[in-house]
Amino acid sequence: MDSPSPAQHPPTQPPAQIQAGPSWARVVSQSRVPPSGDEMLRSYASAERHPPPNPPASPMSQNVFLWPGFRIRGEDLATCLLLPRHDLEGDGELSHETCIPPELKERLADISPFCKHYMLHLDPENIVSHPKNPKYKRWSCAIPEQPEKQDQLHPDMSPDQMRKSMYYRSCFKTGDISLSDDLGKKAESACRKRDGNKCVVTGRPNPRVFWFIPRGWNDTADHNDAIGNLEVGCYYLTKIDLLENISVSGELGNTHKPWNMICIDPVLYDFLVQGYCAFSYVSTRDLVGSSILNLKFFWMPKLIPRFHQVMDLSKINTFESTPSADGSTSFNIGDNDFGKELSVDLDYFRRLNCPPALELQEIMSEITDFPVISSGHDIWINMTAPEASLFESVAKKHWTCIVFAALCGGAGRAWHLTGMDQRDGSLQLGLPVPE
């Protein structure tokens, strides 16, 4: 049985009913933070306001207190909305029952820098230094710098020297290796051949090649080290170990392969690399000698910015809510309520069938014969069985990072997310949002 081609699924149907699974329906259905998550957040916030009388004094233990006077912020709420309940309760890795407050705070803080680093490299032009490149101007502060080499620990060191030495020793180190320049080009050529040199969404010819794991993650030793230092944030958010097949010490180019790529219309490519849309992995069906993968295309909501904002979890109780048959929560709201509460905003977006941002609609309307693309549009891709397993992993990372950015208000402006200064491991706030 052959896989359906893009031409067999013209994206001209009415907006698709958003389905359960790793889609916006799942995010919206969790938009009222589940009891386990709410309890975790309240317990954690209380513990931070009333710390133990004798906190640890060692440099390493103090290093986890990155946010004195911790409060639940936009990035923390986005994390709770994305995670399954079992991660937030019982023996889950972000459960208040298994993590002491400092450790839980550190784990939450690891997630936004990972997602910001993904968005940084999603568009290769973000790291190209040029006076006429506005993308570099926005993103330059997020480009990682590796820590200076430090001496081995010894008893005569000051506490600050000990902290720097321990941090340096903990950093990921790839080694002195390089990557063939044509590896990525060969993979892109194979991707074009597999997809018939047509966009997998629109069926239009002469596409660009979109990399789910950006080429700048493991094309140089420094880039590989940078993502290796952030791998724990990936694990807490996706339960996927980056060190297994992406940031492998002593190896480069592990994702410079056709299974990490799809062909995309140049217009959609620009939207993708800005975080305005994403692909949700649905399923894999094994065939004789190959596998067929099903993805769904979704537009992201253009929400008000909530980067590093303290969140009032009680505000949602001011809106009248009704459980829906699909497991989501609907709110009795009007147009003027948009921007007042994250869960309400997501419900509002879903009621509109998850449309593209207005500025994107204007761009697409000016292009002759550009098809209408609705959220929930199905995409089918043929791969070998081993490739399909790897593709599933990278597609899930892609979806989670872009949705996380969107929940924080980062669709089209993810440089505002909280990141990490890899010179010392401290948190690094994004650029302030213009008033």
C-alpha positions as CSV (number, residue, x, y, z in Angstrom):
1,M,0.0,0.0,0.0
2,D,1.5,3.4,-1.0
3,S,1.4,6.4,1.2
4,P,-0.9,9.2,0.3
5,S,0.8,12.1,-1.4
6,P,0.3,15.7,-0.5
7,A,-1.8,16.2,-3.6
8,Q,-4.2,13.5,-2.4
9,H,-4.9,15.6,0.7
10,P,-5.5,19.2,-0.6
11,P,-5.6,21.5,2.5
12,T,-8.8,23.2,1.3
13,Q,-11.3,21.6,3.7
14,P,-13.1,23.5,6.5
15,P,-11.1,23.8,9.7
16,A,-10.4,20.3,11.1
17,Q,-11.9,19.3,14.4
18,I,-8.9,19.3,16.7
19,Q,-8.4,15.8,18.0
20,A,-7.1,14.3,21.2
21,G,-3.5,13.4,21.6
22,P,-0.4,15.6,21.3
23,S,-2.4,18.6,19.9
24,W,-3.8,21.9,21.1
25,A,-6.9,20.0,22.4
26,R,-4.7,18.2,24.8
27,V,-3.1,21.4,25.9
28,V,-6.4,23.1,26.3
29,S,-7.9,20.2,28.2
30,Q,-5.2,20.7,30.8
31,S,-5.5,24.4,30.8
32,R,-7.0,24.4,34.2
33,V,-3.9,23.2,36.0
34,P,-4.8,19.7,37.2
35,P,-5.1,19.2,41.0
36,S,-1.8,17.5,41.2
37,G,-0.1,20.4,39.4
38,D,-1.9,23.1,41.3
39,E,-1.1,21.4,44.6
40,M,2.6,21.1,43.5
41,L,2.7,24.8,42.6
42,R,1.1,26.0,45.8
43,S,3.2,23.7,48.0
44,Y,6.4,24.7,46.2
45,A,5.6,28.5,46.4
46,S,4.8,28.1,50.1
47,A,8.1,26.3,50.7
48,E,10.0,29.0,48.9
49,R,8.4,31.8,50.9
50,H,9.3,29.9,54.1
51,P,12.7,28.3,53.5
52,P,14.3,26.0,56.1
53,P,16.1,27.8,59.0
54,N,19.5,26.4,58.1
55,P,19.8,26.2,54.3
56,P,22.8,24.4,52.8
57,A,25.9,26.6,52.6
58,S,28.1,24.8,50.0
59,P,28.7,26.6,46.7
60,M,26.9,23.8,44.7
61,S,23.9,23.8,47.0
62,Q,23.6,27.6,46.8
63,N,23.9,27.4,43.0
64,V,20.4,25.9,42.7
65,F,18.8,28.9,44.3
66,L,18.8,30.8,41.0
67,W,15.5,32.7,41.7
68,P,15.4,34.1,45.3
69,G,11.8,34.7,46.4
70,F,10.5,32.2,43.8
71,R,7.0,32.7,42.4
72,I,5.1,30.7,39.8
73,R,5.9,32.4,36.5
74,G,4.7,32.1,32.9
75,E,7.3,29.5,31.9
76,D,6.5,27.3,35.0
77,L,2.8,27.3,34.1
78,A,3.5,26.5,30.5
79,T,5.5,23.5,31.7
80,C,2.7,22.2,33.8
81,L,0.2,22.6,31.0
82,L,2.4,20.5,28.7
83,L,3.3,17.7,31.0
84,P,1.2,14.6,31.7
85,R,-0.2,14.4,35.2
86,H,2.0,11.5,36.3
87,D,5.1,13.8,35.9
88,L,3.5,16.2,38.5
89,E,2.3,13.8,41.1
90,G,3.5,10.8,43.1
91,D,7.0,9.8,42.1
92,G,7.0,12.0,39.0
93,E,10.2,13.9,38.3
94,L,8.5,17.3,38.8
95,S,6.3,16.2,41.8
96,H,6.4,18.1,45.1
97,E,6.3,14.7,46.8
98,T,9.7,13.6,45.5
99,C,11.6,16.8,45.0
100,I,12.6,19.3,47.8
101,P,11.8,22.9,46.8
102,P,15.3,23.9,45.7
103,E,15.6,20.8,43.5
104,L,12.2,21.3,42.0
105,K,12.9,24.9,41.3
106,E,16.1,23.9,39.5
107,R,14.3,21.4,37.4
108,L,11.6,23.8,36.3
109,A,14.3,26.4,35.5
110,D,16.1,24.0,33.2
111,I,13.2,23.8,30.7
112,S,12.9,27.3,29.3
113,P,16.6,27.6,28.4
114,F,16.4,24.4,26.4
115,C,13.3,25.6,24.5
116,K,14.9,29.0,23.8
117,H,18.0,27.3,22.5
118,Y,15.9,25.3,20.1
119,M,14.2,28.4,18.8
120,L,17.5,30.2,18.5
121,H,18.9,27.6,16.1
122,L,15.6,26.8,14.3
123,D,16.4,29.6,11.9
124,P,20.1,29.4,10.9
125,E,20.0,33.2,10.1
126,N,19.5,34.0,13.8
127,I,23.2,33.4,14.5
128,V,24.6,35.0,11.4
129,S,26.4,38.2,12.5
130,H,25.8,41.0,10.1
131,P,24.9,44.7,10.7
132,K,21.9,44.4,8.4
133,N,20.6,41.2,9.9
134,P,17.7,42.1,12.3
135,K,17.4,38.5,13.4
136,Y,20.9,38.5,14.8
137,K,20.3,41.7,16.7
138,R,17.3,40.1,18.5
139,W,19.0,36.8,19.2
140,S,22.7,37.7,19.7
141,C,22.4,37.7,23.5
142,A,21.1,34.1,23.4
143,I,24.0,32.7,21.5
144,P,25.9,30.5,24.0
145,E,29.5,31.2,25.1
146,Q,31.3,28.3,26.7
147,P,32.9,28.7,30.2
148,E,36.6,29.5,30.6
149,K,38.8,26.6,31.5
150,Q,39.2,26.2,35.3
151,D,41.8,24.6,37.5
152,Q,41.1,21.3,39.3
153,L,39.6,21.6,42.7
154,H,42.0,22.0,45.6
155,P,41.7,23.0,49.2
156,D,43.1,26.5,48.8
157,M,40.4,27.7,46.5
158,S,38.0,30.4,47.4
159,P,34.2,29.4,47.4
160,D,33.8,31.3,44.1
161,Q,36.8,29.5,42.5
162,M,35.4,26.1,43.8
163,R,32.0,26.9,42.2
164,K,33.5,27.8,38.9
165,S,35.7,24.7,38.9
166,M,32.8,22.4,39.7
167,Y,30.6,24.0,37.0
168,Y,33.3,23.8,34.4
169,R,33.9,20.1,35.2
170,S,30.1,19.4,34.9
171,C,29.9,21.0,31.4
172,F,29.5,18.8,28.3
173,K,32.6,18.3,26.3
174,T,32.6,17.0,22.7
175,G,36.3,17.0,21.9
176,D,38.3,18.3,19.0
177,I,36.4,16.9,16.0
178,S,34.9,18.4,12.8
179,L,32.1,17.6,10.4
180,S,32.1,17.2,6.6
181,D,30.5,20.3,4.9
182,D,28.5,18.3,2.4
183,L,26.8,15.9,4.9
184,G,23.8,18.2,5.4
185,K,23.5,18.9,1.7
186,K,23.4,15.2,0.8
187,A,20.7,14.6,3.4
188,E,18.6,17.5,2.1
189,S,18.9,16.1,-1.4
190,A,17.7,12.7,-0.2
191,C,14.8,14.4,1.6
192,R,13.8,16.2,-1.6
193,K,13.8,12.9,-3.5
194,R,11.7,11.2,-0.8
195,D,9.1,14.0,-0.7
196,G,9.0,14.4,-4.5
197,N,10.5,17.9,-4.2
198,K,7.1,19.2,-3.1
199,C,5.9,20.7,0.2
200,V,4.4,18.0,2.3
201,V,1.6,20.4,3.5
202,T,0.6,22.3,0.3
203,G,1.9,20.1,-2.5
204,R,3.6,23.1,-4.1
205,P,6.9,22.5,-5.9
206,N,10.3,24.0,-5.2
207,P,10.2,23.8,-1.4
208,R,12.8,24.5,1.3
209,V,14.0,21.8,3.6
210,F,13.0,22.1,7.2
211,W,15.2,20.5,9.9
212,F,13.2,19.3,13.0
213,I,16.5,19.3,15.0
214,P,18.3,22.4,13.8
215,R,21.5,21.9,11.9
216,G,23.2,24.2,14.3
217,W,22.7,21.8,17.3
218,N,25.5,19.4,16.4
219,D,27.5,20.7,13.4
220,T,30.4,21.9,15.5
221,A,32.0,20.9,18.8
222,D,31.0,24.2,20.5
223,H,27.4,23.8,19.3
224,N,27.3,20.2,20.4
225,D,28.6,21.2,23.9
226,A,26.0,24.0,24.1
227,I,23.0,21.6,23.6
228,G,24.7,19.0,25.7
229,N,24.7,21.4,28.7
230,L,20.9,21.8,28.2
231,E,19.9,18.2,27.7
232,V,18.4,17.8,31.2
233,G,15.7,20.4,30.3
234,C,14.8,18.3,27.3
235,Y,14.4,15.2,29.4
236,Y,12.2,16.9,32.0
237,L,9.9,18.2,29.3
238,T,9.9,15.4,26.8
239,K,11.3,12.3,28.5
240,I,13.6,12.0,25.5
241,D,17.4,11.6,26.2
242,L,19.3,13.9,23.8
243,L,22.5,12.1,24.6
244,E,21.3,8.9,23.1
245,N,21.3,10.0,19.4
246,I,21.8,13.8,19.1
247,S,24.4,15.3,21.4
248,V,26.8,12.4,21.6
249,S,30.2,13.1,23.0
250,G,32.8,12.5,20.3
251,E,30.3,12.6,17.4
252,L,28.8,15.4,15.2
253,G,26.1,15.4,12.6
254,N,23.9,12.7,14.1
255,T,20.8,14.5,12.9
256,H,22.2,15.6,9.5
257,K,20.0,12.8,8.0
258,P,16.9,12.7,5.8
259,W,14.7,11.4,8.7
260,N,15.2,14.7,10.5
261,M,13.9,16.7,7.5
262,I,10.8,17.4,5.5
263,C,10.1,19.5,2.4
264,I,8.2,22.7,3.2
265,D,6.8,25.6,1.1
266,P,9.1,28.7,1.5
267,V,6.2,30.7,3.0
268,L,5.4,28.1,5.6
269,Y,9.1,27.6,6.3
270,D,9.4,31.2,7.4
271,F,6.4,30.7,9.7
272,L,7.8,27.5,11.1
273,V,11.2,28.9,12.1
274,Q,9.5,31.8,13.9
275,G,7.3,29.4,15.9
276,Y,4.0,30.4,14.3
277,C,3.1,26.8,13.5
278,A,4.3,23.3,14.3
279,F,3.8,19.6,13.5
280,S,2.3,17.2,16.0
281,Y,3.4,13.5,15.7
282,V,0.3,11.3,15.6
283,S,1.2,7.7,14.7
284,T,3.4,5.3,12.7
285,R,2.0,2.5,10.7
286,D,4.4,-0.3,9.6
287,L,4.1,-1.5,6.1
288,V,6.1,-4.1,4.1
289,G,9.6,-2.7,3.9
290,S,8.7,0.7,5.2
291,S,6.6,2.8,7.6
292,I,4.1,5.6,7.0
293,L,4.1,8.4,9.5
294,N,1.1,10.6,10.3
295,L,1.7,14.2,11.4
296,K,-0.8,17.0,12.0
297,F,-0.1,20.6,11.2
298,F,-1.2,23.3,13.7
299,W,-1.1,27.0,13.9
300,M,0.1,28.5,17.2
301,P,-1.8,31.2,19.1
302,K,-0.3,34.7,19.2
303,L,-0.8,35.2,22.9
304,I,0.1,38.2,25.0
305,P,3.7,37.9,26.4
306,R,4.0,36.2,29.8
307,F,7.7,35.8,29.8
308,H,8.9,35.5,33.4
309,Q,5.7,37.0,34.7
310,V,4.4,36.1,38.1
311,M,1.2,34.1,37.5
312,D,-2.0,34.6,39.6
313,L,-3.4,31.0,39.6
314,S,-6.6,32.1,41.3
315,K,-7.6,34.4,38.4
316,I,-9.1,31.6,36.4
317,N,-11.8,31.2,39.1
318,T,-13.3,34.5,38.1
319,F,-14.5,32.9,34.8
320,E,-17.5,30.7,34.5
321,S,-16.4,27.3,33.1
322,T,-18.0,24.3,31.6
323,P,-16.4,20.8,31.0
324,S,-16.7,19.7,27.4
325,A,-17.3,16.3,26.0
326,D,-13.8,16.1,24.6
327,G,-12.3,16.6,28.0
328,S,-11.4,20.3,27.5
329,T,-12.8,23.2,29.6
330,S,-14.8,26.0,28.0
331,F,-15.3,29.4,29.5
332,N,-18.1,31.9,29.3
333,I,-16.0,34.7,27.7
334,G,-16.2,37.6,25.3
335,D,-13.7,39.2,23.0
336,N,-12.6,41.6,25.7
337,D,-11.5,38.8,28.0
338,F,-8.6,37.8,25.7
339,G,-5.3,38.4,27.4
340,K,-6.6,38.2,30.9
341,E,-5.8,34.6,31.7
342,L,-3.8,31.9,29.9
343,S,-6.4,29.1,30.0
344,V,-9.1,31.5,28.8
345,D,-6.9,32.6,25.9
346,L,-6.4,28.9,24.9
347,D,-10.1,28.2,24.9
348,Y,-10.7,31.3,22.9
349,F,-8.1,30.2,20.3
350,R,-9.6,26.7,20.1
351,R,-13.1,28.0,19.6
352,L,-11.8,29.8,16.5
353,N,-10.5,26.5,15.2
354,C,-6.9,27.4,15.9
355,P,-6.4,30.0,13.1
356,P,-3.1,31.5,12.0
357,A,-2.1,34.9,13.4
358,L,-3.6,37.8,11.6
359,E,-0.3,39.0,10.1
360,L,0.2,35.5,8.6
361,Q,-3.3,35.5,7.1
362,E,-2.4,38.8,5.4
363,I,0.8,37.4,3.9
364,M,-0.9,34.2,2.6
365,S,-3.8,36.2,1.1
366,E,-1.4,38.2,-1.0
367,I,0.1,35.0,-2.6
368,T,-1.7,33.8,-5.8
369,D,-3.2,30.3,-5.5
370,F,-1.8,29.7,-2.0
371,P,-4.1,27.1,-0.4
372,V,-6.1,27.5,2.8
373,I,-4.3,25.5,5.5
374,S,-6.3,24.6,8.6
375,S,-5.1,23.4,11.9
376,G,-5.4,19.6,12.1
377,H,-4.3,19.1,8.5
378,D,-2.9,15.6,8.0
379,I,0.5,14.9,6.6
380,W,1.8,11.5,5.5
381,I,5.5,10.6,5.1
382,N,7.1,7.3,4.0
383,M,10.3,6.2,5.8
384,T,12.1,3.0,6.7
385,A,11.2,1.5,10.1
386,P,14.5,2.5,11.8
387,E,14.1,6.1,10.4
388,A,10.5,6.3,11.6
389,S,11.6,5.7,15.2
390,L,14.2,8.4,15.1
391,F,11.8,10.8,13.3
392,E,9.1,10.3,16.1
393,S,11.7,11.5,18.6
394,V,12.7,14.6,16.8
395,A,9.1,15.5,15.9
396,K,8.1,15.4,19.6
397,K,11.0,17.7,20.6
398,H,10.0,20.1,17.9
399,W,6.3,20.2,18.9
400,T,7.0,20.6,22.6
401,C,9.5,23.4,22.2
402,I,7.3,25.4,19.8
403,V,4.2,25.0,22.0
404,F,6.1,25.9,25.1
405,A,7.3,29.1,23.4
406,A,3.7,29.9,22.2
407,L,2.2,29.4,25.7
408,C,4.7,32.0,27.0
409,G,3.6,34.4,24.3
410,G,6.7,33.5,22.1
411,A,5.1,32.8,18.7
412,G,7.2,35.0,16.4
413,R,9.3,36.4,19.3
414,A,10.8,33.6,21.2
415,W,14.0,35.6,21.9
416,H,12.1,37.0,24.9
417,L,12.2,33.5,26.7
418,T,14.3,33.0,29.7
419,G,17.6,31.3,28.7
420,M,20.9,30.3,30.3
421,D,24.3,32.0,30.4
422,Q,26.5,28.9,29.8
423,R,29.6,30.7,31.0
424,D,28.4,30.2,34.6
425,G,25.1,28.3,34.4
426,S,23.0,31.2,35.6
427,L,19.5,32.1,34.2
428,Q,19.5,34.8,31.6
429,L,16.3,36.8,31.1
430,G,15.3,37.5,27.5
431,L,15.1,41.0,26.1
432,P,12.3,43.1,27.6
433,V,9.1,43.2,25.6
434,P,8.4,46.7,24.2
435,E,5.4,48.4,25.6
